[in-house]
Amino acid sequence: MVSRDPAVGLPDELAVEGAKKATIEHGLFVILLRVKKSTFKKLSIRTVGCRLNQYETERMVADLYRYGFRRAKKGEPADLYIINTCTVTHRADQSSRNMISRAVRENPDASVVVAGCYVDSDPDRIAAMEGVDVLLPNADKERIGEILPERLPELFAEQPETSCAATYPPFSNYNRSWLKISDGCNQNCSFCVLPAVRGRLRNRPPLEILDEVNALVENGFNEVVLTGVHVGHYRYRRGEPRVKNLAGLCRLILEGSELKKLRISSIEPQMVSDELVDTYTQMSGRICRHLHVPLQSGSPRILRLMRRPYTQNFYVRRLALVKETVPEMIVGADVIVGFPGETNEDFERTRRICESGLIDYLHVFSYSDRPGTPAAELPHKVKPDVIKRRNAILTRISGDFRARSHQRQVGLVLDVIAERRQKDKGFFWGISDNYVRVKMPPEFTGGRQIVRVRVRSAREDYVEGELVDVEHPLPASP
């Protein structure tokens, strides 16, 4: 499953005009300038899955730039391919295998490294694929700069550039950046393989996170997205400063940096605390008005089988509080259809919550057994045609409610960052702080700055309008 987040796209499609000039004196670009052009080796690195994977991809790029690599252009054969995989569904497995096979076809003489969750879940199958040279489990991603020179010495004959070693992921082809605050998960939902492939929850020290935010701001980024497997369970009590929860971390970041926009990625409903909701209103619009809160099912019976630690009524109450407290907050949700034993009544309970008006869009997943999970052993599997029909129903509901959320933006002013350029038409697509897709006005020329767009019309998939003020981005207002 390639991520549907519009921020996760092909690098050469993104709108980064002018961004590299702001970073030429920092980190990775200094390294690229120091390495002789004749020694450049071409690197193609591809990601399947979530924002966390995307962050780790960029971290690996930072480590490899020191060895004289540069990113290959689209369609250009590379010397080294790295496929950062996902295994959350059967489709993710298939996408990962397809990317591996495509890399081998593009340059049969290249070295191919396969990293990430699929490596942890099924290493034997990947190792047996033609052309795969190195497997890199999640635990070894941070050591890629040590491991690959040993395993692929022909590509790492020269000593790395150390006079200006890169510390942070570059995100050089993006206008927003991700920041990993934690890894692993202790929740152990019955359908999920992530605790097995990512391990138990580990939170990064808060000052380390703050330092990375400040480095990103220095390199011209105006929005940072906090990511991890279980972001909402962040806390740090082993040193100073002690941070008791995610709300505290958000305040630490915003009070200790000049970051304009902080976005929280997917967060479990039981972690949407009153304190976190209050933080949205206290931080003067600097936290993006967007939350993705997985529902998975609206049936109390199915939620118990899934081992989800909340009830459907609790979920509804949390979303109602968010919507009442933060004007024009956009809320998304994950939903799984066809979980073993899901009856028509169970599905209708899910459908009613999805149609409640509290959720603005859905990511709908068709259930598939993950080997080794408790759910895979459950009886009463749902027939594929029933799963397909239920998926289609919720997908249609999602489209209807997303269109309604877009219509609500008409007349409002949104803070927007460009995401990518529509090459055949010449305009840019952007994303607003409340996660609305925006067709940028024709006079917009790209870059990482936040611009203000007054929405004049809405479509099912996007909104469009006119520039208001590109110099002084403020919280959205009528």
Secondary structure by P-SEA (a helix, b strand, c coil): cccccccccccccccccccccccccccaaaaaaacccccbbbbbbbbcccaaaaaaaaaaaaaacccccccccccccccbbbbbcccccaaaaaaaaaaaaaaaaacccbbbbbbcccccccaaaaaacccccccccccccccccccccccccccccccccccccccccccccccbbbbbcccccccccccccccccccccccccaaaaaaaaaaaaaacccbbbbbccccccccccccccccccaaaaaaaaaaaccccbbbbcccccccccaaaaaaaaaaccccccbbbbbcccccaaaaaaacccccaaaaaaaaaaaaacccbbbbbbbbbcccccccaaaaaaaaaaaaccccccccccccccccccccccccccccaaaaaaaaaaaaaaaaaaaaaaaaaacccccccccccccccccccccccccbbbbccccccccccbbbbbbcccccccbbbbbbccccccccccc
